[in-house]
Amino acid sequence: METSVSTTALRTAPRSSPGTAALTRRTTLSLPPDYPLTEWKRLGKHLYLITDSSSWWLGDWLVFGQDAYPGRYRQAMEETRLDYKTLRNYAWIARRFPVAERHPEVSFQHHAEVASLEPEKRAMWLDRAAQEGWSRNTLRQHLRQAALAGPSEDVRGKQVRLHVSTTAERESLWADAAQRDGRELADWIVISLDRAAKLAGGQRERPRGGAQGHDEQGCTGPSA
């Protein structure tokens, strides 16, 4: 099967004379003893681009499978022999970033660091990382510093941390739902709990609006 790559950087693969060519196989990369330093550097950059791009490719591949073959994509993921959570993360990031919002000068991992932010903030941080030449870890440090420098309380009020014990099966079910919704699992859980709380609160308030005895007439209401 012929595969075409449109990325300019990937098209400009290192070229060596026949006597100094790098040989690639399924499990090895063989370089001759006299392989030139300039070619070795170019090859490293080329391999990095392939590795980084493959994360986007896998993410887009999974997103397509989720949308086109919702009943079969999980099996296809297992057939790749890659870690399920890793692939799920690739797909979530690919969904979070439309193609037009992906910054070509920083890595997939840079995008992962800012994926939970709003689009405007994501773009701002990616631009800064590209301009300053930040590594992924450096970007993470700046994000943490910005979070610490912010107000201790916002419109959501004081933040608390909750620990939830659950089964692997339920966690996988939630993760799949969050992925379909294009959200990180923690964000999806919070949003789902907010929706449930508002729904339950609205149902409890109905009797005050003149519907007293509504539950007593056979309708199912929230349990106490």
ZAZAKE-439289 format. One record per residue: chain; x, y, z of N, C-alpha, C in turn; residue in three letters; residue number from 1. Coordinates in nm, 3 decimals. Last residue first. Layout:
<sites>
tilum  n.px  n.py  n.pz  ca.px  ca.py  ca.pz  c.px  c.py  c.pz  figu  lofi
A  X  Y  Z  X  Y  Z  X  Y  Z  ALA  NUM
...
</sites>
This chain:
<sites>
tilum  n.px  n.py  n.pz  ca.px  ca.py  ca.pz  c.px  c.py  c.pz  figu  lofi
A  -3.411  1.015  4.795  -3.350  1.101  4.897  -3.214  1.052  4.935  ALA  224
A  -3.439  0.983  4.442  -3.442  0.925  4.576  -3.371  1.018  4.673  SER  223
A  -3.638  1.175  4.221  -3.507  1.137  4.274  -3.519  1.083  4.414  PRO  222
A  -3.942  1.014  4.106  -3.861  1.130  4.142  -3.728  1.083  4.196  GLY  221
A  -4.182  0.901  3.886  -4.060  0.867  3.958  -3.978  0.991  3.984  THR  220
A  -4.531  0.931  3.938  -4.411  0.969  3.864  -4.289  0.939  3.950  CYS  219
A  -4.748  0.881  4.100  -4.694  0.771  4.025  -4.571  0.805  3.945  GLY  218
A  -4.835  1.083  4.257  -4.928  1.039  4.155  -4.868  0.932  4.064  GLN  217
A  -4.636  1.166  4.420  -4.734  1.077  4.480  -4.833  1.024  4.377  GLU  216
A  -4.499  1.347  4.274  -4.440  1.215  4.289  -4.541  1.116  4.342  ASP  215
A  -4.682  1.561  4.305  -4.651  1.510  4.172  -4.595  1.369  4.179  HIS  214
A  -4.739  1.691  4.532  -4.802  1.562  4.516  -4.770  1.499  4.383  GLY  213
A  -4.735  2.011  4.381  -4.727  1.929  4.502  -4.802  1.800  4.480  GLN  212
A  -4.680  2.199  4.188  -4.698  2.060  4.147  -4.685  1.969  4.266  ALA  211
A  -4.625  2.456  4.251  -4.765  2.422  4.234  -4.790  2.280  4.191  GLY  210
A  -4.357  2.487  4.290  -4.419  2.564  4.184  -4.564  2.527  4.160  GLY  209
A  -4.271  2.310  4.475  -4.288  2.446  4.521  -4.361  2.531  4.417  ARG  208
A  -4.237  2.071  4.329  -4.353  2.084  4.416  -4.377  2.228  4.462  PRO  207
A  -3.984  2.128  4.192  -4.112  2.133  4.122  -4.233  2.145  4.215  ARG  206
A  -3.745  2.095  4.319  -3.811  2.224  4.336  -3.948  2.230  4.271  GLU  205
A  -3.652  1.847  4.248  -3.696  1.866  4.386  -3.773  1.994  4.405  ARG  204
A  -3.583  1.895  3.985  -3.694  1.804  4.012  -3.744  1.821  4.154  GLN  203
A  -3.367  2.066  4.016  -3.487  2.114  3.948  -3.606  2.027  3.976  GLY  202
A  -3.182  1.895  4.140  -3.231  2.013  4.211  -3.357  2.067  4.149  GLY  201
A  -3.139  1.710  3.935  -3.198  1.666  4.061  -3.256  1.784  4.139  ALA  200
A  -3.020  1.882  3.747  -3.143  1.809  3.715  -3.215  1.765  3.841  LEU  199
A  -2.797  1.969  3.885  -2.897  2.066  3.842  -3.029  1.999  3.810  LYS  198
A  -2.665  1.724  3.920  -2.706  1.802  4.037  -2.813  1.903  4.000  ALA  197
A  -2.614  1.648  3.657  -2.700  1.563  3.741  -2.752  1.640  3.862  ALA  196
A  -2.444  1.856  3.578  -2.571  1.836  3.509  -2.668  1.754  3.594  ARG  195
A  -2.230  1.810  3.753  -2.303  1.937  3.757  -2.440  1.923  3.693  ASP  194
A  -2.148  1.558  3.667  -2.200  1.573  3.803  -2.279  1.702  3.817  LEU  193
A  -2.061  1.623  3.409  -2.171  1.528  3.426  -2.232  1.539  3.564  SER  192
A  -1.847  1.794  3.469  -1.963  1.845  3.393  -2.083  1.753  3.411  ILE  191
A  -1.676  1.613  3.603  -1.727  1.733  3.671  -1.852  1.786  3.601  VAL  190
A  -1.628  1.425  3.397  -1.691  1.383  3.523  -1.751  1.503  3.595  ILE  189
A  -1.499  1.584  3.205  -1.627  1.520  3.173  -1.701  1.478  3.300  TRP  188
A  -1.264  1.649  3.338  -1.358  1.755  3.301  -1.496  1.698  3.274  ASP  187
A  -1.147  1.393  3.358  -1.179  1.469  3.479  -1.280  1.580  3.450  ALA  186
A  -1.117  1.323  3.081  -1.202  1.246  3.171  -1.242  1.325  3.294  LEU  185
A  -1.149  1.588  2.844  -1.066  1.508  2.932  -1.157  1.442  3.035  GLU  184
A  -1.370  1.562  2.557  -1.325  1.622  2.682  -1.229  1.529  2.755  ARG  183
A  -1.531  1.475  2.343  -1.417  1.562  2.318  -1.362  1.630  2.443  GLY  182
A  -1.722  1.292  2.374  -1.764  1.429  2.399  -1.650  1.528  2.376  ASP  181
A  -1.579  1.064  2.340  -1.681  1.096  2.238  -1.727  1.240  2.251  ARG  180
A  -1.434  1.079  2.576  -1.365  1.091  2.448  -1.462  1.126  2.337  GLN  179
A  -1.629  1.032  2.766  -1.558  1.160  2.766  -1.490  1.185  2.632  ALA  178
A  -1.693  0.768  2.699  -1.795  0.872  2.689  -1.730  1.011  2.683  ALA  177
A  -1.452  0.641  2.759  -1.503  0.637  2.622  -1.607  0.747  2.600  ASP  176
A  -1.439  0.689  3.033  -1.337  0.744  2.945  -1.383  0.747  2.800  ALA  175
A  -1.657  0.542  3.129  -1.655  0.688  3.143  -1.557  0.751  3.045  TRP  174
A  -1.563  0.284  3.065  -1.690  0.332  3.011  -1.696  0.484  3.016  LEU  173
A  -1.331  0.271  3.218  -1.321  0.262  3.073  -1.446  0.314  3.006  SER  172
A  -1.445  0.284  3.472  -1.352  0.389  3.430  -1.337  0.391  3.279  GLU  171
A  -1.588  0.043  3.473  -1.661  0.170  3.477  -1.572  0.285  3.432  ARG  170
A  -1.373  -0.138  3.465  -1.476  -0.140  3.361  -1.552  -0.008  3.357  GLU  169
A  -1.236  -0.085  3.698  -1.169  -0.060  3.569  -1.271  -0.055  3.456  ALA  168
A  -1.443  0.087  3.941  -1.389  -0.033  3.877  -1.322  0.004  3.745  THR  167
A  -1.352  0.338  4.187  -1.440  0.277  4.089  -1.374  0.153  4.031  THR  166
A  -1.339  0.607  4.407  -1.300  0.468  4.385  -1.401  0.404  4.290  SER  165
A  -1.234  0.936  4.391  -1.343  0.845  4.360  -1.287  0.706  4.335  VAL  164
A  -1.163  1.222  4.569  -1.108  1.093  4.525  -1.224  0.995  4.508  HIS  163
A  -1.151  1.570  4.511  -1.228  1.453  4.546  -1.159  1.328  4.491  LEU  162
A  -1.050  1.883  4.622  -1.010  1.764  4.549  -1.089  1.644  4.601  ARG  161
A  -1.180  2.212  4.563  -1.153  2.098  4.650  -1.118  1.980  4.564  VAL  160
A  -1.167  2.566  4.536  -1.156  2.435  4.474  -1.123  2.330  4.578  GLN  159
A  -1.396  2.827  4.592  -1.284  2.750  4.642  -1.285  2.611  4.583  LYS  158
A  -1.542  2.949  4.284  -1.526  2.943  4.427  -1.405  2.859  4.466  GLY  157
A  -1.573  2.993  4.021  -1.617  2.862  4.067  -1.604  2.848  4.218  ARG  156
A  -1.463  3.235  3.974  -1.609  3.229  3.976  -1.659  3.094  4.023  VAL  155
A  -1.184  3.182  4.196  -1.245  3.240  4.078  -1.395  3.222  4.087  ASP  154
A  -0.911  3.226  4.419  -1.049  3.185  4.398  -1.100  3.253  4.273  GLU  153
A  -0.658  3.314  4.392  -0.678  3.190  4.468  -0.819  3.138  4.450  SER  152
A  -0.549  3.425  4.071  -0.629  3.443  4.193  -0.655  3.312  4.261  PRO  151
A  -0.214  3.315  3.964  -0.352  3.359  3.944  -0.424  3.377  4.076  GLY  150
A  0.024  3.200  4.015  0.020  3.347  4.021  -0.122  3.400  4.007  ALA  149
A  -0.022  2.934  3.968  0.004  2.977  4.105  -0.008  3.128  4.121  LEU  148
A  -0.049  2.939  3.690  -0.162  2.896  3.773  -0.145  2.942  3.917  ALA  147
A  0.204  3.019  3.612  0.090  3.105  3.581  -0.031  3.069  3.666  ALA  146
A  0.350  2.797  3.699  0.377  2.929  3.758  0.261  3.025  3.734  GLN  145
A  0.245  2.603  3.528  0.227  2.591  3.672  0.248  2.725  3.741  ARG  144
A  0.335  2.702  3.283  0.191  2.686  3.307  0.162  2.676  3.456  LEU  143
A  0.609  2.684  3.317  0.547  2.816  3.300  0.396  2.809  3.325  HIS  142
A  0.635  2.403  3.329  0.674  2.487  3.442  0.610  2.625  3.434  GLN  141
A  0.553  2.329  3.071  0.476  2.283  3.188  0.508  2.369  3.310  ARG  140
A  0.757  2.440  2.921  0.620  2.489  2.905  0.536  2.450  3.025  LEU  139
A  0.963  2.272  3.008  0.968  2.417  3.035  0.830  2.480  3.022  THR  138
A  0.879  2.027  2.906  0.888  2.046  3.050  0.894  2.193  3.089  ASN  137
A  0.896  2.074  2.629  0.766  2.041  2.691  0.768  2.067  2.841  ARG  136
A  1.109  2.364  2.582  1.080  2.221  2.578  0.942  2.197  2.638  SER  135
A  1.089  2.672  2.403  1.068  2.595  2.526  1.053  2.447  2.496  TRP  134
A  1.147  2.877  2.222  1.217  2.750  2.211  1.205  2.663  2.334  GLY  133
A  1.004  3.106  2.214  1.110  3.099  2.315  1.192  2.970  2.305  GLU  132
A  0.822  3.052  2.008  0.909  3.170  1.999  1.028  3.161  2.094  GLN  131
A  0.691  2.821  2.103  0.762  2.820  1.975  0.863  2.934  1.967  ALA  130
A  0.579  2.912  2.341  0.672  2.799  2.344  0.755  2.794  2.216  ALA  129
A  0.410  3.112  2.243  0.522  3.148  2.330  0.626  3.037  2.334  ARG  128
A  0.228  2.955  2.098  0.308  3.058  2.029  0.430  3.096  2.113  ASP  127
A  0.119  2.806  2.305  0.194  2.738  2.200  0.281  2.835  2.122  LEU  126
A  -0.010  3.008  2.451  0.100  2.933  2.511  0.183  2.859  2.407  TRP  125
A  -0.203  3.098  2.264  -0.107  3.191  2.321  0.015  3.116  2.377  MET  124
A  -0.355  2.869  2.211  -0.279  2.932  2.103  -0.170  3.023  2.158  ALA  123
A  -0.470  2.831  2.466  -0.386  2.728  2.406  -0.296  2.789  2.299  ARG  122
A  -0.620  3.061  2.493  -0.505  3.042  2.581  -0.413  2.935  2.526  LYS  121
A  -0.814  3.015  2.295  -0.731  3.134  2.290  -0.605  3.118  2.375  GLU  120
A  -0.936  2.763  2.375  -0.860  2.778  2.250  -0.767  2.899  2.246  PRO  119
A  -0.872  2.683  2.723  -0.957  2.738  2.619  -0.874  2.766  2.493  GLU  118
A  -0.696  2.377  2.818  -0.725  2.520  2.823  -0.822  2.561  2.713  LEU  117
A  -0.622  2.117  2.784  -0.739  2.141  2.868  -0.777  2.288  2.876  SER  116
A  -0.385  2.123  2.633  -0.509  2.076  2.571  -0.634  2.108  2.653  ALA  115
A  -0.131  2.185  2.701  -0.228  2.296  2.704  -0.367  2.252  2.656  VAL  114
A  0.011  1.946  2.680  0.023  2.025  2.803  -0.086  2.131  2.814  GLU  113
A  -0.032  1.860  2.419  -0.094  1.787  2.529  -0.093  1.868  2.658  ALA  112
A  0.131  2.032  2.277  -0.015  2.046  2.263  -0.086  1.975  2.379  HIS  111
A  0.376  1.921  2.350  0.345  2.060  2.385  0.194  2.083  2.380  HIS  110
A  0.350  1.673  2.227  0.348  1.679  2.373  0.328  1.822  2.423  GLN  109
A  0.379  1.741  1.961  0.250  1.688  2.006  0.239  1.699  2.157  PHE  108
A  0.589  2.039  1.951  0.558  1.897  1.945  0.415  1.864  1.987  SER  107
A  0.590  2.326  1.730  0.607  2.261  1.860  0.553  2.120  1.853  VAL  106
A  0.533  2.420  1.482  0.669  2.442  1.531  0.692  2.387  1.671  GLU  105
A  0.268  2.395  1.404  0.368  2.308  1.340  0.508  2.319  1.397  PRO  104
A  -0.007  2.372  1.608  0.111  2.456  1.583  0.223  2.368  1.526  HIS  103
A  -0.340  2.348  1.520  -0.219  2.273  1.554  -0.096  2.353  1.513  ARG  102
A  -0.567  2.465  1.431  -0.515  2.511  1.559  -0.388  2.438  1.602  GLU  101
A  -0.647  2.339  1.199  -0.604  2.479  1.188  -0.542  2.531  1.317  ALA  100
A  -0.736  2.089  1.294  -0.612  2.099  1.217  -0.559  2.242  1.213  VAL  99
A  -0.847  2.117  1.634  -0.873  2.111  1.490  -0.743  2.136  1.415  PRO  98
A  -0.782  1.967  1.922  -0.715  2.060  1.832  -0.757  2.035  1.687  PHE  97
A  -0.933  1.776  2.046  -0.927  1.908  2.107  -0.868  2.012  2.013  ARG  96
A  -0.886  1.550  1.894  -1.019  1.612  1.892  -1.015  1.754  1.945  ARG  95
A  -0.623  1.497  1.964  -0.656  1.523  1.824  -0.792  1.589  1.811  ALA  94
A  -0.656  1.443  2.236  -0.583  1.563  2.195  -0.614  1.599  2.050  ILE  93
A  -0.799  1.203  2.219  -0.858  1.317  2.289  -0.789  1.446  2.246  TRP  92
A  -0.621  1.036  2.084  -0.748  1.070  2.021  -0.810  1.193  2.087  ALA  91
A  -0.413  1.017  2.273  -0.388  1.070  2.139  -0.518  1.118  2.075  TYR  90
A  -0.552  0.892  2.481  -0.501  1.027  2.500  -0.471  1.093  2.365  ASN  89
A  -0.595  0.646  2.367  -0.711  0.726  2.405  -0.670  0.871  2.425  ARG  88
A  -0.335  0.554  2.348  -0.411  0.582  2.226  -0.531  0.671  2.255  LEU  87
A  -0.281  0.525  2.624  -0.200  0.614  2.540  -0.275  0.652  2.414  THR  86
A  -0.468  0.337  2.700  -0.477  0.471  2.756  -0.395  0.571  2.676  LYS  85
A  -0.378  0.111  2.555  -0.510  0.169  2.530  -0.520  0.311  2.582  TYR  84
A  -0.066  0.074  2.399  -0.139  0.092  2.524  -0.270  0.166  2.500  ASP  83
A  -0.074  -0.121  2.097  -0.030  -0.007  2.175  -0.117  0.007  2.299  LEU  82
A  -0.167  -0.310  1.928  -0.078  -0.355  2.035  -0.017  -0.238  2.113  ARG  81
A  -0.352  -0.276  1.734  -0.228  -0.202  1.718  -0.123  -0.243  1.819  THR  80
A  -0.572  -0.415  1.822  -0.489  -0.479  1.721  -0.360  -0.403  1.695  GLU  79
A  -0.698  -0.236  1.985  -0.630  -0.350  2.047  -0.536  -0.418  1.948  GLU  78
A  -0.809  -0.068  1.793  -0.709  -0.016  1.885  -0.629  -0.130  1.946  MET  77
A  -0.999  -0.237  1.680  -0.888  -0.192  1.597  -0.776  -0.136  1.685  ALA  76
A  -1.174  -0.257  1.894  -1.102  -0.376  1.851  -0.981  -0.338  1.766  GLN  75
A  -1.268  0.006  1.893  -1.198  -0.045  2.012  -1.118  -0.170  1.976  ARG  74
A  -1.405  0.034  1.652  -1.276  0.100  1.667  -1.198  0.049  1.787  TYR  73
A  -1.657  -0.079  1.630  -1.540  -0.159  1.593  -1.406  -0.095  1.623  ARG  72
A  -1.869  0.087  1.669  -1.876  -0.046  1.729  -1.752  -0.129  1.707  GLY  71
A  -1.814  0.321  1.527  -1.819  0.325  1.673  -1.821  0.189  1.739  PRO  70
A  -1.686  0.411  1.273  -1.707  0.272  1.312  -1.714  0.261  1.464  TYR  69
A  -1.676  0.691  1.247  -1.723  0.609  1.135  -1.758  0.466  1.175  ALA  68
A  -1.591  0.794  1.495  -1.706  0.852  1.426  -1.764  0.759  1.321  ASP  67
A  -1.376  0.633  1.567  -1.484  0.658  1.664  -1.610  0.707  1.594  GLN  66
A  -1.216  0.654  1.340  -1.277  0.526  1.375  -1.392  0.541  1.473  GLY  65
A  -1.138  0.922  1.355  -1.215  0.876  1.240  -1.286  0.746  1.273  PHE  64
A  -0.993  0.906  1.593  -1.112  0.992  1.586  -1.200  0.950  1.468  VAL  63
A  -0.784  0.737  1.512  -0.879  0.692  1.612  -1.007  0.775  1.609  LEU  62
A  -0.652  0.900  1.325  -0.701  0.769  1.284  -0.808  0.718  1.381  TRP  61
A  -0.575  1.112  1.483  -0.674  1.135  1.377  -0.735  1.003  1.328  ASP  60
A  -0.388  0.974  1.647  -0.504  1.042  1.704  -0.612  1.064  1.601  GLY  59
A  -0.201  0.885  1.459  -0.277  0.787  1.536  -0.402  0.851  1.596  LEU  58
A  -0.110  1.137  1.372  -0.170  1.043  1.277  -0.255  0.940  1.349  TRP  57
A  -0.001  1.247  1.606  -0.116  1.312  1.542  -0.187  1.214  1.448  TRP  56
A  0.204  1.058  1.634  0.106  1.077  1.742  -0.020  1.144  1.688  SER  55
A  0.355  1.090  1.407  0.278  0.966  1.420  0.176  0.976  1.533  SER  54
A  0.493  1.325  1.448  0.378  1.327  1.356  0.292  1.203  1.374  SER  53
A  0.695  1.232  1.619  0.599  1.331  1.666  0.474  1.332  1.578  ASP  52
A  0.829  1.048  1.449  0.774  1.006  1.578  0.666  1.102  1.626  THR  51
A  0.902  1.214  1.234  0.818  1.098  1.210  0.750  1.054  1.339  ILE  50
A  1.066  1.397  1.366  0.945  1.443  1.299  0.849  1.328  1.274  LEU  49
A  1.275  1.227  1.451  1.191  1.296  1.550  1.059  1.341  1.487  TYR  48
A  1.382  1.156  1.205  1.320  1.052  1.288  1.229  1.114  1.394  LEU  47
A  1.483  1.408  1.130  1.382  1.342  1.047  1.308  1.235  1.128  HIS  46
A  1.674  1.454  1.325  1.559  1.545  1.314  1.446  1.481  1.234  LYS  45
A  1.848  1.240  1.261  1.783  1.248  1.392  1.661  1.338  1.390  GLY  44
A  1.932  1.313  1.003  1.855  1.191  1.021  1.781  1.193  1.155  LEU  43
A  2.080  1.540  1.061  1.960  1.551  0.978  1.870  1.429  0.995  ARG  42
A  2.288  1.424  1.208  2.200  1.522  1.271  2.069  1.534  1.193  LYS  41
A  2.403  1.261  1.010  2.353  1.200  1.133  2.256  1.295  1.205  TRP  40
A  2.489  1.448  0.826  2.381  1.356  0.787  2.319  1.292  0.911  GLU  39
A  2.690  1.571  0.976  2.576  1.651  0.927  2.458  1.563  0.889  THR  38
A  2.865  1.353  1.017  2.798  1.418  1.130  2.676  1.497  1.084  LEU  37
A  2.850  1.067  0.798  2.886  1.207  0.828  2.804  1.266  0.942  PRO  36
A  2.958  0.745  0.871  2.838  0.824  0.846  2.866  0.969  0.887  TYR  35
A  3.150  0.549  0.885  3.191  0.681  0.837  3.071  0.771  0.807  ASP  34
A  3.017  0.316  0.967  3.112  0.382  1.059  3.149  0.523  1.016  PRO  33
A  2.664  0.328  0.876  2.804  0.292  0.850  2.899  0.369  0.941  PRO  32
A  2.386  0.223  1.064  2.463  0.336  1.011  2.607  0.292  0.989  LEU  31
A  2.071  0.080  1.082  2.214  0.053  1.065  2.282  0.172  0.999  SER  30
A  1.820  0.021  1.294  1.870  0.128  1.208  2.021  0.110  1.200  LEU  29
A  1.573  -0.239  1.341  1.708  -0.182  1.348  1.725  -0.062  1.258  THR  28
A  1.331  -0.365  1.302  1.380  -0.352  1.440  1.518  -0.288  1.450  THR  27
A  1.276  -0.340  1.028  1.167  -0.339  1.126  1.218  -0.312  1.267  ARG  26
A  1.535  -0.121  0.905  1.457  -0.244  0.904  1.354  -0.236  1.015  ARG  25
A  1.732  0.100  0.716  1.628  0.082  0.816  1.556  -0.051  0.795  THR  24
A  2.050  0.226  0.672  1.960  0.117  0.636  1.860  0.096  0.748  LEU  23
A  2.202  0.511  0.535  2.147  0.448  0.653  2.047  0.342  0.608  ALA  22
A  2.487  0.526  0.314  2.343  0.529  0.338  2.307  0.460  0.469  ALA  21
A  2.733  0.558  0.202  2.714  0.605  0.339  2.567  0.608  0.378  THR  20
A  2.740  0.480  -0.062  2.831  0.415  0.031  2.811  0.454  0.175  GLY  19
A  2.550  0.643  -0.194  2.526  0.500  -0.175  2.616  0.434  -0.072  PRO  18
A  2.513  0.949  -0.001  2.567  0.875  -0.114  2.553  0.727  -0.089  SER  17
A  2.197  1.044  0.140  2.338  1.014  0.151  2.383  0.947  0.023  SER  16
A  1.954  1.256  0.262  2.004  1.184  0.146  2.154  1.165  0.160  ARG  15
A  1.680  1.282  0.484  1.824  1.289  0.460  1.864  1.205  0.341  PRO  14
A  1.374  1.408  0.339  1.447  1.309  0.417  1.597  1.319  0.387  ALA  13
A  1.161  1.604  0.295  1.304  1.630  0.278  1.384  1.537  0.367  THR  12
A  0.913  1.527  0.374  0.951  1.497  0.237  1.100  1.516  0.215  ARG  11
A  0.894  1.627  0.626  0.908  1.482  0.613  0.947  1.444  0.471  LEU  10
A  0.861  1.896  0.578  0.980  1.851  0.651  1.001  1.702  0.634  ALA  9
A  0.610  1.902  0.450  0.731  1.938  0.379  0.855  1.883  0.446  THR  8
A  0.364  1.659  0.462  0.447  1.749  0.541  0.580  1.776  0.471  THR  7
A  0.229  1.465  0.323  0.226  1.601  0.269  0.317  1.697  0.344  SER  6
A  0.294  1.144  0.224  0.306  1.237  0.336  0.318  1.377  0.280  VAL  5
A  0.141  0.841  0.122  0.194  0.972  0.087  0.193  1.062  0.209  SER  4
A  0.189  0.502  0.066  0.156  0.603  0.165  0.219  0.735  0.124  THR  3
A  0.064  0.213  -0.091  0.145  0.334  -0.102  0.096  0.438  -0.004  GLU  2
A  0.085  -0.118  0.000  0.000  0.000  0.000  0.089  0.123  0.000  MET  1
</sites>
